[in-house]
Amino acid sequence: MTRGLGMLRGIVYFVLLIGLQGALSSLLTRAGITPPNLFLLTAAAYALRLRAVPALLAGYAVGLLQDVLGHGLLGLHAAGLAGGVLILIGLRRFITDSGVFQSILTVVSAILGQWAAFLILTYWLRGGLVTVDALEKVLPWELLLTLLVYPLWNRVMSWGLGKRPSADQQMGR
């Protein structure tokens, strides 16, 4: 794939990401359902494709984009996605096959890392960023729907961001 085509695919991917995440958020939130977190899946894709420091920076940048677009607390999702990426960086040597187990481990560990970062920020800022109500209502829906969309969105990410390195290539990281 030429560099220009890869860049164009990346731009189209992010336009699709922003549009689809916005549409899902608008539609599902009205029904009282937390939408899947496509930004988290994008950060996870970078964690599985890049070296540790660039992956962490890319995850933070994707989260910052989510914060800017969502008009929320600036840096909250950036720190959350960086937390998810950090967990995946530690686990990626064990995530070598492309089966169901790999998908579940990727999504669950990224979401747990994200929510762990949210909990740390809640404690540090002494605020109500994460409440028991949020853990009961938001986390299960986000986990379930993100798990359900991961196989399809993984194909979109492979198209837009490039293929994941093979297990042999990952061992050198």
Kinemage of the C-alpha trace (Angstrom):
@kinemage 1
@onewidth
@group {chain A} dominant
@subgroup {mainchain}
@vectorlist {calphas} color= white
{ca met a 1} P 0.000 0.000 0.000
{ca thr a 2} L 1.416 3.364 -0.934
{ca arg a 3} L 1.939 6.011 1.713
{ca gly a 4} L -0.634 8.371 0.174
{ca leu a 5} L -3.313 5.692 0.044
{ca gly a 6} L -2.577 4.696 3.639
{ca met a 7} L -2.945 8.299 4.771
{ca leu a 8} L -6.209 8.673 2.884
{ca arg a 9} L -7.528 5.485 4.478
{ca gly a 10} L -6.545 6.813 7.899
{ca ile a 11} L -8.422 10.065 7.293
{ca val a 12} L -11.497 8.222 6.020
{ca tyr a 13} L -11.274 5.908 9.035
{ca phe a 14} L -11.298 8.793 11.509
{ca val a 15} L -14.181 10.516 9.711
{ca leu a 16} L -16.100 7.230 9.882
{ca leu a 17} L -15.133 6.804 13.555
{ca ile a 18} L -16.374 10.269 14.509
{ca gly a 19} L -19.590 9.976 12.499
{ca leu a 20} L -20.489 6.485 13.663
{ca gln a 21} L -19.618 7.124 17.319
{ca gly a 22} L -21.705 10.296 17.228
{ca ala a 23} L -24.665 8.537 15.627
{ca leu a 24} L -24.524 5.588 18.025
{ca ser a 25} L -24.186 7.901 21.015
{ca ser a 26} L -27.140 9.989 19.912
{ca leu a 27} L -29.416 7.041 19.187
{ca leu a 28} L -28.552 4.721 22.059
{ca thr a 29} L -28.315 7.366 24.781
{ca arg a 30} L -31.924 8.339 24.108
{ca ala a 31} L -32.875 4.726 24.837
{ca gly a 32} L -30.889 4.764 28.083
{ca ile a 33} L -28.153 2.511 26.698
{ca thr a 34} L -24.457 3.338 26.758
{ca pro a 35} L -23.026 3.030 23.225
{ca pro a 36} L -19.955 0.961 22.365
{ca asn a 37} L -16.703 2.858 22.724
{ca leu a 38} L -15.185 2.933 19.242
{ca phe a 39} L -12.535 5.401 20.400
{ca leu a 40} L -11.363 2.827 22.955
{ca leu a 41} L -11.171 0.178 20.231
{ca thr a 42} L -9.100 2.562 18.110
{ca ala a 43} L -6.701 3.156 21.005
{ca ala a 44} L -6.524 -0.620 21.524
{ca ala a 45} L -5.693 -1.047 17.840
{ca tyr a 46} L -2.756 1.325 18.238
{ca ala a 47} L -1.621 -0.598 21.329
{ca leu a 48} L -1.467 -3.767 19.234
{ca arg a 49} L 0.211 -2.109 16.223
{ca leu a 50} L 2.812 0.309 17.616
{ca arg a 51} L 5.711 0.208 20.041
{ca ala a 52} L 4.929 1.048 23.672
{ca val a 53} L 5.586 4.814 23.827
{ca pro a 54} L 4.016 5.700 20.446
{ca ala a 55} L 1.038 3.466 21.312
{ca leu a 56} L 0.554 5.245 24.634
{ca leu a 57} L 0.779 8.656 22.958
{ca ala a 58} L -1.622 7.577 20.208
{ca gly a 59} L -4.100 6.289 22.790
{ca tyr a 60} L -3.880 9.562 24.699
{ca ala a 61} L -4.371 11.539 21.463
{ca val a 62} L -7.436 9.483 20.488
{ca gly a 63} L -8.867 10.076 23.971
{ca leu a 64} L -8.143 13.789 23.722
{ca leu a 65} L -9.987 13.859 20.396
{ca gln a 66} L -12.913 12.138 22.119
{ca asp a 67} L -12.837 14.757 24.895
{ca val a 68} L -12.747 17.676 22.468
{ca leu a 69} L -15.595 16.285 20.363
{ca gly a 70} L -17.679 15.318 23.395
{ca his a 71} L -17.426 18.688 25.158
{ca gly a 72} L -16.672 16.869 28.392
{ca leu a 73} L -13.961 17.133 30.991
{ca leu a 74} L -10.833 17.715 28.916
{ca gly a 75} L -8.318 14.945 29.510
{ca leu a 76} L -10.656 12.469 31.209
{ca his a 77} L -11.075 10.115 28.256
{ca ala a 78} L -7.479 10.775 27.233
{ca ala a 79} L -6.281 9.431 30.578
{ca gly a 80} L -8.815 6.597 30.409
{ca leu a 81} L -7.741 5.452 26.962
{ca ala a 82} L -4.093 5.765 27.961
{ca gly a 83} L -4.899 3.483 30.917
{ca gly a 84} L -6.506 0.961 28.582
{ca val a 85} L -3.524 1.109 26.237
{ca leu a 86} L -1.134 0.670 29.153
{ca ile a 87} L -2.861 -2.565 30.190
{ca leu a 88} L -2.831 -3.818 26.588
{ca ile a 89} L 0.856 -3.016 26.180
{ca gly a 90} L 1.550 -5.294 29.135
{ca leu a 91} L -0.679 -8.044 27.786
{ca arg a 92} L 0.025 -7.863 24.063
{ca arg a 93} L 2.698 -10.548 24.150
{ca phe a 94} L -0.042 -12.933 25.245
{ca ile a 95} L -2.519 -11.706 22.610
{ca thr a 96} L -1.082 -13.409 19.563
{ca asp a 97} L -3.910 -15.388 18.037
{ca ser a 98} L -6.846 -13.783 16.282
{ca gly a 99} L -9.642 -15.847 17.771
{ca val a 100} L -12.512 -15.195 20.116
{ca phe a 101} L -10.290 -15.331 23.211
{ca gln a 102} L -8.029 -12.619 21.787
{ca ser a 103} L -11.027 -10.400 21.050
{ca ile a 104} L -12.507 -10.816 24.517
{ca leu a 105} L -9.145 -10.297 26.248
{ca thr a 106} L -8.425 -7.185 24.179
{ca val a 107} L -11.765 -5.503 24.859
{ca val a 108} L -12.098 -6.499 28.517
{ca ser a 109} L -8.548 -5.493 29.430
{ca ala a 110} L -8.834 -2.157 27.584
{ca ile a 111} L -12.135 -1.334 29.296
{ca leu a 112} L -10.800 -2.363 32.711
{ca gly a 113} L -7.732 -0.180 32.161
{ca gln a 114} L -9.927 2.727 31.124
{ca trp a 115} L -12.193 2.423 34.154
{ca ala a 116} L -9.220 1.930 36.485
{ca ala a 117} L -7.840 5.251 35.223
{ca phe a 118} L -11.270 6.827 35.751
{ca leu a 119} L -11.356 5.505 39.332
{ca ile a 120} L -7.851 6.812 40.049
{ca leu a 121} L -8.834 10.239 38.716
{ca thr a 122} L -12.016 10.183 40.786
{ca tyr a 123} L -10.029 9.474 43.941
{ca trp a 124} L -7.283 11.970 43.095
{ca leu a 125} L -9.647 14.822 42.232
{ca arg a 126} L -12.045 13.925 45.048
{ca gly a 127} L -14.874 14.328 42.592
{ca gly a 128} L -17.853 12.375 41.426
{ca leu a 129} L -16.427 11.321 38.074
{ca val a 130} L -17.208 7.656 38.696
{ca thr a 131} L -20.133 6.754 40.906
{ca val a 132} L -21.664 3.443 41.885
{ca asp a 133} L -24.598 4.340 39.646
{ca ala a 134} L -22.240 4.806 36.674
{ca leu a 135} L -20.541 1.497 37.400
{ca glu a 136} L -23.913 -0.271 37.495
{ca lys a 137} L -25.510 1.393 34.465
{ca val a 138} L -22.699 2.466 32.142
{ca leu a 139} L -19.989 -0.174 32.499
{ca pro a 140} L -22.061 -3.307 31.677
{ca trp a 141} L -23.608 -1.778 28.544
{ca glu a 142} L -20.290 -0.370 27.369
{ca leu a 143} L -18.570 -3.714 27.891
{ca leu a 144} L -21.298 -5.757 26.212
{ca leu a 145} L -21.794 -3.524 23.180
{ca thr a 146} L -18.073 -2.924 22.685
{ca leu a 147} L -17.520 -6.698 22.739
{ca leu a 148} L -20.313 -7.169 20.193
{ca val a 149} L -19.037 -4.570 17.712
{ca tyr a 150} L -15.348 -5.480 18.059
{ca pro a 151} L -15.220 -8.182 15.338
{ca leu a 152} L -16.780 -5.901 12.717
{ca trp a 153} L -14.941 -2.775 13.840
{ca asn a 154} L -11.661 -4.731 13.886
{ca arg a 155} L -12.049 -5.256 10.150
{ca val a 156} L -12.666 -1.545 9.670
{ca met a 157} L -9.571 -0.781 11.771
{ca ser a 158} L -7.487 -3.217 9.713
{ca trp a 159} L -8.609 -1.415 6.585
{ca gly a 160} L -8.078 2.101 7.942
{ca leu a 161} L -5.059 1.669 10.208
{ca gly a 162} L -3.328 -1.285 8.579
{ca lys a 163} L -2.947 -4.906 9.561
{ca arg a 164} L -1.704 -5.986 12.965
{ca pro a 165} L 1.853 -7.258 13.072
{ca ser a 166} L 2.219 -11.025 13.171
{ca ala a 167} L 3.119 -12.864 16.372
{ca asp a 168} L 6.762 -13.094 15.260
{ca gln a 169} L 6.940 -9.371 14.589
{ca gln a 170} L 5.326 -8.598 17.949
{ca met a 171} L 7.869 -10.650 19.878
{ca gly a 172} L 10.562 -8.171 18.867
{ca arg a 173} L 8.760 -5.278 20.558
